Amino acid sequence: MALRFSPARGSTSISLSAVDPALQQSIDDLSIGAVRADRSQSFTQTQKNQAITNLGIRDVIYVNEYAGFDPTGVTDSTAAVQAALNAVGDTGGVCQIPQAAKVLLNSANITIPANVVLRGGLTHPENPGSSNYADLGGIRLGSAYTISCGFNAGVENMLIYRAGMTFPATDATAFAGTALTFAGDGCVARAVLVLGFNKALAQSGVSCSRYHIDHFQHDCVNGLFLTLPSYDSSVIRDVRAWPFSTAAYSTEAALTRAGTAFYMTGSQDDTSIDNILAYGYDIGLHTYNTGGAPIGKVWIDYPAAYAAGSGSIGVKFGASTTNLKIDQLWCWSMNEGIVSEMAAGEYVQIGLAAFISTAGAAVSIGGGNFDFGSVRMQTNLGYCWNISSAASYVKVQSGQYTGNTGVGGVLNAMPVSALTDHIDINMVSDEAAGSFTHGANAIDYPTLASAATLQLPPNGDAFKISGTTVLDTIGGGYGGRVITLQFTSTSGVSNSGNVITANASNFTAIAGSVIVLAFDGAADKWRERSRSTHLTGGLMATNTVDFAQLRQGAALSVMGNGTNALANYADIQAGTAWDILRRDGSSALAFGPLTAVIDNIGSTRGSILYRGAAGWAALTPGTVAYPLVSAGAGADPAYGVLAVAGGGTGDTGTAWTAYTPTITCAGGAPTTVTLNSGRYKTIGKTLFFSATFKMDNIGTCAFGINVTLPNSYVSAAAQAFMAHNTTSGAGLQGFSGAAASTITITTMAGAFPAVNNDVIFVSGSLEIQ
């Protein structure tokens, strides 16, 4: 590259054929004083610096000219480097470290004054392949110190690693300190590689604006920690966070970092970020209490073998993050791709996003609103979308699911109250037919209460309408808006207000009815596009259905819903003679025998069909020999005992009851009576009884023997009985008068029936009162 300058003295122009960043080589081609080219002369460094100043070229100070500078890195060069920086002066310039110099800074912080750049000799300091970083020129900085950049100051073309590091390092446990600190506006870090610190770059002060971080590579526990507001157009691009120090090892400790590669908080006024990469960090990009930053490409990766259970997050949007825009986001093999902790109303827009092989949720939204352009979900093991905030708005314009496992075969988890006006994920899937994209928490339409004037939300194109008020006017229309209204109860839409229905016919809805309306912006009216075709609920007038509306079926068939579904009209084929039309076990209408209907009530042999309180029921067979007994109107029949009032005995098979009869004589009195015992049973008004007694000594007895009836029963009429003298074998007779409580026993001739020691038995039945 040729540069031409107009010198301060004389009129001759000077051409520099090749100027490197330090002007080291071409300065030998400059004359001093009378401005001319003379390659035969040799100049000191002081003369070269003076020539640069005379020519109006930015000052370059070489640190190797200052006392105490050690290019081998054996002794500390802090004082020499600081002196060289200070020597540049307020007008600004470059403090150059020779390319091969290994500079140890381990006794104090380095402060780069305003307008000064500390420059090394590496133009592209990245992974040197098989080389050892310790063999390269650059700065070895003690972990207790930092290089602080003032106003418009910075570091360029520099390798900075922590003093005492050896390469390759086995892990990051010894990483400590902060390498670079931006302490003012306009700071610059360009073509810098930082290794082995807790933080690669931090900020201090009140604000840090118009800074430039360009082609910045690091391997630290935490990378860029931008914690101050930037009030004017800072630039961050080509930043790479990668395990440079430990890449020779293939262990989890060697390949992962327990920090954040890129952290940003504080207000950002057009801070432009592009092409940032993070590999192996617990958090790739973390924003908090920030916004106003356009972001280009973000690439976050993690060792796939260690992703599960690592807690690693590709991008974490913390609270108070809003107005961020990311053009491209790639998340590979993280535990989670995106985690959002934003509050309601905070907003992030992402143009293209890919989430590949995450061990947990690809996108986990606990708050905030997201607008995605195109999204690819590929081979993720957890939920693709795990949205736990019902207040979040999530829009995905297009995308694809491919090869995702999900949780229990479900790709997405949604809040129970998820609605289509909040969540609109428009992605195609290669999952198997019948797979549950959203699982049990399916996204539902928002529900609006019916009203004569219905006001639509600004978002959404499908709504449920509750209530019974007919809609006359619908607000919220704009040209081209198409809405689908699904009714949950009897309601409808009238051909009035700003609604024009088909054929000016009012739409009368039942639960499940649907109407589609499109807004005509020119006419300021909603026009009906289509409606559901139920044959009930007023959609067709009574008795107006004919073969022009329903196809003609086969002979003797019935037209109706063949299955339990709306608008599934079909011929129901007639059955054999005396079949009836009924709903079978598969919830379909069909002809069949009446027995199938009755068997649905009861199929036990011997059962009896009766009308119960709630409907027809079956009375199962009762106990053998028990009659069917009616309990009258308002009660169910039952098997049991026929009551006396109904002509039965009322007996349920109970045993006879024992009693002790009292023995007296019709005339006189016995001296001794023993063995007197008896049994009885009543069935209705009939008394069955028997009694036995022994007349040990008849005493003065005459005429007959009196025996009392059991339980104080009284005969209803005069009755005769049979008795027996079991001692003599003689047959005897007994009788009782009306309203009598005793039976009198005599011989057949009417004489006294016994002598001493005779045993008498009497039994019979009689009507009692």
LUMFIFI-725498 format. One record per residue (C-alpha): residue number from 0; x, y, z. Coordinates in steps of 0.2 Angstrom, whole numbers. Layout:
BEGIN
num	c1	c2	c3
NUM	X	Y	Z
...
This chain:
BEGIN
num	c1	c2	c3
0	0	0	0
1	7	17	-5
2	5	32	7
3	8	50	2
4	11	64	14
5	13	83	12
6	28	87	24
7	28	102	36
8	43	109	27
9	48	110	9
10	37	105	-6
11	43	88	-10
12	31	73	-7
13	37	57	1
14	30	40	-4
15	30	26	9
16	30	9	-1
17	25	-2	14
18	20	4	31
19	17	-10	44
20	7	-6	60
21	22	0	69
22	30	9	54
23	46	-2	59
24	52	-6	42
25	47	9	31
26	54	22	43
27	72	18	36
28	66	26	20
29	62	43	28
30	75	57	28
31	76	69	42
32	76	88	40
33	76	91	21
34	63	78	16
35	70	66	4
36	73	47	1
37	90	41	5
38	92	22	9
39	110	24	12
40	108	32	29
41	104	23	46
42	94	32	60
43	92	29	78
44	75	25	85
45	74	43	93
46	77	50	76
47	64	39	68
48	51	44	81
49	55	62	78
50	53	60	59
51	36	52	62
52	31	67	72
53	38	79	59
54	28	71	46
55	12	72	56
56	11	53	58
57	4	46	74
58	17	43	88
59	24	26	90
60	34	22	106
61	44	6	107
62	44	-1	125
63	60	-10	122
64	69	7	123
65	64	9	141
66	74	4	156
67	69	-12	165
68	61	-20	149
69	64	-39	148
70	59	-47	132
71	62	-64	139
72	49	-63	153
73	60	-69	166
74	60	-52	176
75	45	-41	178
76	43	-27	165
77	28	-18	173
78	37	-1	176
79	45	-1	158
80	28	-4	150
81	19	9	161
82	33	22	157
83	32	19	138
84	13	21	139
85	15	37	149
86	27	44	136
87	15	43	122
88	7	58	129
89	-11	65	129
90	-10	68	110
91	-11	49	108
92	-2	36	99
93	4	18	99
94	15	9	112
95	23	-5	103
96	28	-22	111
97	40	-31	99
98	32	-46	91
99	43	-60	99
100	44	-51	116
101	37	-61	131
102	33	-48	143
103	29	-52	162
104	18	-39	171
105	16	-45	188
106	19	-31	200
107	5	-18	198
108	-10	-14	187
109	-6	-7	170
110	-16	9	165
111	-17	14	147
112	-19	33	146
113	-32	41	135
114	-29	40	116
115	-16	27	118
116	-15	9	111
117	-5	-5	118
118	0	-15	103
119	8	-32	101
120	14	-41	86
121	1	-54	83
122	-11	-50	69
123	-22	-65	71
124	-19	-73	88
125	-29	-89	89
126	-26	-108	92
127	-8	-111	85
128	-11	-129	82
129	3	-139	89
130	12	-124	95
131	14	-119	114
132	6	-102	118
133	21	-100	130
134	32	-99	114
135	23	-84	107
136	26	-66	111
137	14	-57	121
138	10	-52	139
139	11	-64	155
140	-1	-55	167
141	-2	-59	185
142	-19	-64	191
143	-19	-50	205
144	-18	-36	191
145	-27	-30	177
146	-24	-19	161
147	-35	-4	162
148	-40	6	147
149	-44	24	148
150	-54	35	137
151	-51	30	118
152	-37	18	124
153	-35	0	120
154	-26	-16	116
155	-22	-23	99
156	-14	-38	91
157	-10	-45	109
158	-9	-62	117
159	-12	-61	136
160	-11	-75	147
161	-11	-78	166
162	7	-78	173
163	13	-95	178
164	2	-104	166
165	8	-120	157
166	1	-127	141
167	-9	-137	139
168	-18	-134	156
169	-28	-149	162
170	-43	-139	168
171	-49	-121	173
172	-48	-123	192
173	-33	-111	193
174	-41	-98	182
175	-41	-81	191
176	-41	-62	190
177	-47	-50	176
178	-36	-48	161
179	-43	-32	153
180	-54	-18	161
181	-63	-4	151
182	-63	11	162
183	-69	24	150
184	-78	28	133
185	-71	23	117
186	-60	8	123
187	-54	-4	110
188	-49	-23	111
189	-45	-29	94
190	-36	-45	88
191	-33	-51	106
192	-32	-68	114
193	-34	-69	133
194	-31	-86	142
195	-32	-92	160
196	-42	-78	169
197	-58	-78	179
198	-64	-64	167
199	-57	-60	150
200	-64	-42	150
201	-74	-32	163
202	-79	-14	165
203	-77	-1	178
204	-84	17	181
205	-101	24	178
206	-104	20	159
207	-94	14	145
208	-99	20	128
209	-93	19	110
210	-81	4	114
211	-75	-8	101
212	-72	-26	104
213	-66	-34	88
214	-59	-51	84
215	-58	-55	102
216	-54	-73	108
217	-53	-80	125
218	-53	-95	137
219	-58	-89	154
220	-70	-95	167
221	-80	-80	162
222	-78	-70	145
223	-85	-53	142
224	-93	-45	157
225	-101	-30	151
226	-110	-22	166
227	-111	-4	162
228	-123	6	151
229	-117	11	134
230	-126	27	128
231	-119	27	110
232	-116	14	97
233	-103	2	104
234	-98	-13	93
235	-94	-31	98
236	-90	-43	84
237	-80	-59	80
238	-79	-65	98
239	-74	-82	101
240	-75	-91	118
241	-66	-108	117
242	-56	-120	127
243	-39	-115	119
244	-29	-118	135
245	-36	-136	138
246	-41	-142	120
247	-27	-156	121
248	-38	-165	133
249	-55	-174	130
250	-62	-173	148
251	-77	-164	154
252	-66	-153	166
253	-55	-148	151
254	-68	-144	139
255	-81	-135	150
256	-81	-119	160
257	-92	-115	175
258	-96	-97	170
259	-103	-86	157
260	-95	-83	140
261	-104	-66	137
262	-114	-57	150
263	-122	-40	147
264	-132	-29	158
265	-136	-10	159
266	-145	0	146
267	-138	-2	128
268	-141	12	115
269	-138	3	98
270	-124	-8	104
271	-121	-19	89
272	-116	-37	92
273	-112	-50	79
274	-103	-67	76
275	-101	-72	94
276	-97	-90	98
277	-96	-99	114
278	-91	-118	117
279	-92	-127	134
280	-99	-113	145
281	-112	-115	158
282	-121	-100	150
283	-116	-94	133
284	-125	-77	132
285	-133	-70	148
286	-143	-53	147
287	-150	-45	162
288	-158	-27	165
289	-153	-23	147
290	-160	-20	130
291	-158	-9	114
292	-144	-21	107
293	-146	-27	89
294	-137	-44	88
295	-132	-53	72
296	-126	-72	74
297	-124	-81	90
298	-117	-99	90
299	-118	-108	107
300	-111	-126	108
301	-107	-138	122
302	-99	-155	123
303	-113	-167	119
304	-107	-181	131
305	-108	-169	146
306	-124	-160	142
307	-137	-170	152
308	-138	-164	170
309	-125	-150	167
310	-137	-136	169
311	-129	-128	154
312	-139	-114	145
313	-137	-107	128
314	-145	-90	130
315	-152	-84	147
316	-164	-69	146
317	-164	-62	163
318	-177	-50	171
319	-178	-33	163
320	-172	-39	147
321	-182	-31	132
322	-180	-24	115
323	-167	-37	110
324	-166	-43	92
325	-155	-58	87
326	-154	-62	68
327	-147	-80	70
328	-146	-91	85
329	-138	-108	85
330	-139	-119	101
331	-130	-136	100
332	-130	-150	113
333	-134	-138	128
334	-144	-144	143
335	-156	-130	138
336	-156	-119	123
337	-165	-104	129
338	-171	-100	147
339	-181	-84	149
340	-184	-76	166
341	-191	-60	158
342	-206	-51	165
343	-223	-49	157
344	-222	-37	142
345	-203	-38	140
346	-199	-43	122
347	-186	-52	112
348	-186	-55	93
349	-176	-69	85
350	-175	-71	66
351	-168	-88	63
352	-165	-101	77
353	-159	-119	78
354	-160	-130	93
355	-151	-146	91
356	-148	-161	103
357	-153	-152	119
358	-153	-164	134
359	-167	-154	142
360	-180	-141	136
361	-174	-133	120
362	-184	-117	124
363	-190	-114	142
364	-200	-98	144
365	-205	-93	161
366	-209	-75	156
367	-208	-62	143
368	-214	-61	124
369	-205	-69	110
370	-206	-67	91
371	-197	-81	81
372	-195	-80	62
373	-190	-98	57
374	-186	-112	70
375	-178	-129	68
376	-180	-141	82
377	-169	-157	79
378	-165	-172	90
379	-169	-164	106
380	-172	-175	121
381	-183	-164	132
382	-197	-153	128
383	-195	-142	112
384	-205	-129	120
385	-208	-128	138
386	-219	-113	141
387	-224	-111	159
388	-230	-93	159
389	-248	-90	154
390	-245	-72	151
391	-231	-74	138
392	-234	-71	120
393	-224	-83	109
394	-225	-82	90
395	-216	-94	78
396	-220	-89	60
397	-212	-105	53
398	-201	-120	57
399	-199	-139	58
400	-198	-153	71
401	-187	-167	66
402	-181	-182	76
403	-186	-175	93
404	-189	-187	108
405	-199	-175	119
406	-205	-180	136
407	-216	-196	135
408	-218	-193	117
409	-225	-175	119
410	-215	-162	111
411	-221	-146	120
412	-227	-142	137
413	-239	-127	138
414	-247	-118	153
415	-265	-125	157
416	-273	-109	152
417	-263	-107	135
418	-273	-98	122
419	-270	-96	103
420	-270	-77	105
421	-254	-79	116
422	-246	-94	108
423	-245	-97	90
424	-232	-110	85
425	-233	-113	66
426	-221	-128	63
427	-222	-144	53
428	-217	-160	60
429	-210	-177	55
430	-217	-185	70
431	-228	-201	68
432	-246	-199	64
433	-256	-197	80
434	-242	-190	90
435	-246	-177	103
436	-237	-161	99
437	-243	-152	114
438	-249	-166	125
439	-264	-164	138
440	-261	-145	139
441	-267	-142	121
442	-267	-124	116
443	-285	-118	116
444	-295	-104	109
445	-298	-89	120
446	-316	-87	126
447	-326	-71	124
448	-343	-68	133
449	-357	-66	120
450	-364	-48	119
451	-374	-38	107
452	-358	-29	103
453	-343	-41	104
454	-326	-33	105
455	-312	-44	98
456	-294	-44	105
457	-281	-37	94
458	-273	-54	92
459	-280	-71	87
460	-291	-77	73
461	-302	-91	82
462	-312	-88	98
463	-325	-97	109
464	-341	-88	112
465	-350	-91	129
466	-367	-86	135
467	-383	-84	126
468	-383	-66	119
469	-385	-65	100
470	-371	-55	92
471	-376	-40	82
472	-360	-30	80
473	-342	-36	81
474	-328	-24	84
475	-310	-26	81
476	-311	-29	62
477	-298	-23	49
478	-297	-27	31
479	-293	-45	28
480	-295	-51	45
481	-304	-68	46
482	-311	-75	62
483	-318	-92	67
484	-331	-91	81
485	-336	-107	90
486	-351	-107	102
487	-352	-116	118
488	-370	-113	121
489	-386	-108	112
490	-383	-91	104
491	-379	-85	87
492	-376	-70	75
493	-389	-59	67
494	-389	-52	50
495	-389	-34	57
496	-376	-21	64
497	-360	-23	55
498	-363	-42	50
499	-369	-48	34
500	-374	-67	35
501	-376	-78	20
502	-393	-76	11
503	-397	-63	25
504	-401	-78	36
505	-398	-76	55
506	-386	-89	61
507	-393	-98	76
508	-380	-108	86
509	-380	-122	98
510	-365	-129	108
511	-352	-133	95
512	-359	-123	81
513	-346	-113	71
514	-346	-98	59
515	-332	-90	49
516	-332	-72	46
517	-321	-61	35
518	-320	-42	37
519	-323	-31	22
520	-313	-15	25
521	-321	-6	11
522	-338	-9	17
523	-334	-9	35
524	-343	-25	37
525	-341	-43	42
526	-346	-55	29
527	-350	-73	32
528	-339	-86	23
529	-346	-102	30
530	-355	-110	44
531	-357	-127	52
532	-371	-138	45
533	-380	-145	60
534	-398	-151	57
535	-403	-144	74
536	-403	-128	83
537	-412	-118	70
538	-400	-120	56
539	-414	-127	46
540	-432	-123	48
541	-443	-136	55
542	-449	-149	42
543	-439	-141	28
544	-426	-155	26
545	-429	-165	10
546	-419	-175	-2
547	-411	-159	-10
548	-402	-157	7
549	-400	-175	11
550	-396	-188	-1
551	-409	-202	-4
552	-405	-217	5
553	-409	-236	3
554	-426	-242	5
555	-432	-243	23
556	-416	-235	29
557	-415	-220	40
558	-404	-204	37
559	-395	-198	52
560	-378	-198	61
561	-371	-215	59
562	-358	-211	73
563	-358	-200	88
564	-350	-185	79
565	-356	-169	71
566	-360	-169	52
567	-357	-187	49
568	-373	-191	40
569	-376	-208	33
570	-389	-221	28
571	-393	-232	43
572	-398	-249	35
573	-415	-256	40
574	-414	-273	49
575	-426	-288	49
576	-444	-287	54
577	-448	-280	71
578	-431	-273	73
579	-430	-256	82
580	-418	-242	79
581	-406	-240	94
582	-389	-235	99
583	-377	-250	101
584	-362	-252	112
585	-351	-243	99
586	-360	-227	101
587	-368	-229	84
588	-386	-229	78
589	-391	-246	70
590	-407	-257	69
591	-408	-272	80
592	-419	-283	91
593	-428	-276	106
594	-420	-290	117
595	-404	-281	115
596	-411	-265	122
597	-420	-275	137
598	-404	-285	140
599	-395	-268	143
600	-407	-266	158
601	-405	-283	165
602	-400	-300	157
603	-401	-312	172
604	-413	-326	168
605	-429	-325	179
606	-428	-306	180
607	-444	-296	179
608	-444	-278	171
609	-453	-264	181
610	-453	-246	181
611	-443	-239	195
612	-441	-221	201
613	-428	-216	189
614	-433	-227	174
615	-435	-245	169
616	-426	-257	179
617	-424	-276	182
618	-429	-286	197
619	-418	-300	199
620	-426	-317	204
621	-430	-319	223
622	-430	-333	235
623	-438	-349	229
624	-456	-350	233
625	-457	-332	238
626	-471	-323	229
627	-470	-306	220
628	-477	-293	232
629	-483	-276	226
630	-480	-261	238
631	-492	-250	229
632	-490	-235	218
633	-474	-225	221
634	-464	-240	227
635	-454	-254	219
636	-461	-272	219
637	-451	-285	228
638	-452	-304	232
639	-458	-308	250
640	-473	-313	261
641	-490	-310	256
642	-499	-300	269
643	-515	-306	277
644	-524	-290	270
645	-520	-297	253
646	-526	-314	256
647	-510	-321	262
648	-504	-328	279
649	-491	-315	283
650	-481	-329	289
651	-462	-329	285
652	-458	-347	292
653	-456	-342	310
654	-456	-356	324
655	-470	-360	336
656	-470	-352	353
657	-470	-361	370
658	-483	-357	384
659	-489	-364	400
660	-508	-367	400
661	-518	-365	417
662	-529	-380	421
663	-545	-378	431
664	-561	-388	432
665	-579	-383	427
666	-585	-389	444
667	-574	-391	459
668	-555	-390	459
669	-541	-402	456
670	-529	-406	470
671	-513	-408	459
672	-509	-405	441
673	-492	-407	433
674	-483	-408	416
675	-494	-394	410
676	-486	-386	394
677	-491	-380	377
678	-486	-372	360
679	-494	-360	348
680	-493	-350	332
681	-504	-337	324
682	-506	-334	306
683	-517	-319	303
684	-533	-321	314
685	-530	-340	315
686	-523	-347	331
687	-514	-364	330
688	-511	-372	348
689	-508	-388	357
690	-507	-392	376
691	-503	-407	387
692	-506	-410	406
693	-507	-423	420
694	-521	-424	432
695	-511	-431	447
696	-526	-429	459
697	-543	-424	452
698	-548	-418	469
699	-567	-412	468
700	-567	-409	449
701	-583	-412	440
702	-591	-409	423
703	-575	-405	413
704	-557	-398	413
705	-554	-380	408
706	-538	-376	398
707	-533	-358	395
708	-528	-351	377
709	-511	-344	375
710	-506	-326	376
711	-523	-321	382
712	-531	-324	365
713	-550	-324	365
714	-560	-334	352
715	-570	-325	340
716	-585	-338	340
717	-590	-355	348
718	-579	-369	341
719	-576	-387	345
720	-559	-397	346
721	-553	-415	348
722	-543	-421	363
723	-536	-437	369
724	-533	-446	386
725	-516	-453	382
726	-517	-464	398
727	-533	-473	394
728	-533	-470	376
729	-550	-463	376
730	-555	-450	363
731	-561	-433	371
732	-570	-418	365
733	-567	-399	368
734	-577	-384	365
735	-576	-365	368
736	-589	-352	368
737	-589	-335	359
738	-577	-322	367
739	-570	-336	378
740	-552	-338	383
741	-553	-356	388
742	-557	-373	381
743	-568	-386	391
744	-563	-404	389
745	-576	-419	392
746	-579	-436	387
747	-589	-439	371
748	-604	-442	382
749	-601	-425	391
750	-594	-433	408
751	-578	-429	417
752	-564	-435	406
753	-551	-441	418
754	-546	-450	434
755	-531	-448	445
756	-514	-449	435
757	-522	-447	418
758	-512	-437	405
759	-523	-427	393
760	-518	-419	376
761	-528	-406	366
762	-524	-397	350
763	-533	-387	336
764	-536	-370	328
765	-548	-357	330
766	-552	-339	325
767	-547	-326	337
768	-553	-309	339
